[in-house]
Amino acid sequence: MDRVRIAQLFADADTFGGKQVTVCGWLRSVRDMKQVAFVTINDGSCFMDLQVVLDRKTFEDCDAVCA
């Protein structure tokens, strides 16, 4: 799967809505809860961050990301 820049996601949200995409960047913040984790990602393509919600039941590597 090709990488999608975060700026593209915000610029053309209708095209990417409901689809699985791959983004690369750095984690700006992680808020770890019991059942979910909120991860903020930035790739430098725009000033806005992408917030991702990780469900602990379905995402096996959540502990590695949140550590």
C-alpha positions as CSV (number, residue, x, y, z in Angstrom):
1,M,0.0,0.0,0.0
2,D,1.3,3.4,-0.9
3,R,2.0,6.1,1.7
4,V,-0.5,8.9,1.9
5,R,0.6,12.2,3.3
6,I,-1.6,13.7,6.1
7,A,-2.1,16.9,4.0
8,Q,-3.7,14.8,1.3
9,L,-6.1,13.2,3.8
10,F,-7.3,16.6,4.9
11,A,-7.4,18.1,1.4
12,D,-9.4,15.3,-0.2
13,A,-11.3,13.6,2.7
14,D,-14.1,12.4,0.5
15,T,-11.7,10.2,-1.6
16,F,-10.1,8.6,1.5
17,G,-13.3,8.2,3.6
18,G,-13.9,4.7,4.8
19,K,-10.7,3.4,3.2
20,Q,-7.6,1.9,4.8
21,V,-4.5,4.1,4.3
22,T,-0.9,4.0,5.3
23,V,0.7,7.1,6.8
24,C,4.3,7.6,8.0
25,G,5.4,10.2,10.5
26,W,6.3,10.7,14.2
27,L,4.1,10.4,17.2
28,R,3.5,13.8,18.8
29,S,1.4,12.5,21.7
30,V,-0.1,9.3,23.1
31,R,-3.0,9.1,25.5
32,D,-3.3,5.5,26.7
33,M,-6.6,4.3,28.2
34,K,-7.8,0.9,29.3
35,Q,-9.6,-0.1,26.1
36,V,-8.3,2.4,23.5
37,A,-5.3,4.6,22.9
38,F,-5.3,8.0,21.2
39,V,-2.2,8.6,19.1
40,T,-1.4,11.9,17.3
41,I,0.7,11.6,14.2
42,N,2.4,14.3,12.1
43,D,4.4,13.8,8.9
44,G,5.5,17.4,8.3
45,S,3.3,17.8,5.2
46,C,1.0,20.2,7.0
47,F,0.6,21.9,10.4
48,M,-2.4,19.7,11.3
49,D,-2.0,16.4,13.1
50,L,-3.8,13.2,12.5
51,Q,-5.5,11.6,15.5
52,V,-5.7,7.8,15.4
53,V,-7.8,5.7,17.8
54,L,-6.3,2.3,18.5
55,D,-8.7,-0.3,19.9
56,R,-6.8,-2.7,22.2
57,K,-9.1,-5.6,21.3
58,T,-8.2,-5.5,17.6
59,F,-4.7,-3.9,17.5
60,E,-2.2,-6.3,18.9
61,D,0.8,-4.0,18.9
62,C,-0.9,-1.3,21.0
63,D,1.5,-1.8,23.9
64,A,4.5,-1.3,21.7
65,V,3.1,1.9,20.2
66,C,2.1,3.3,23.6
67,A,5.3,2.5,25.4
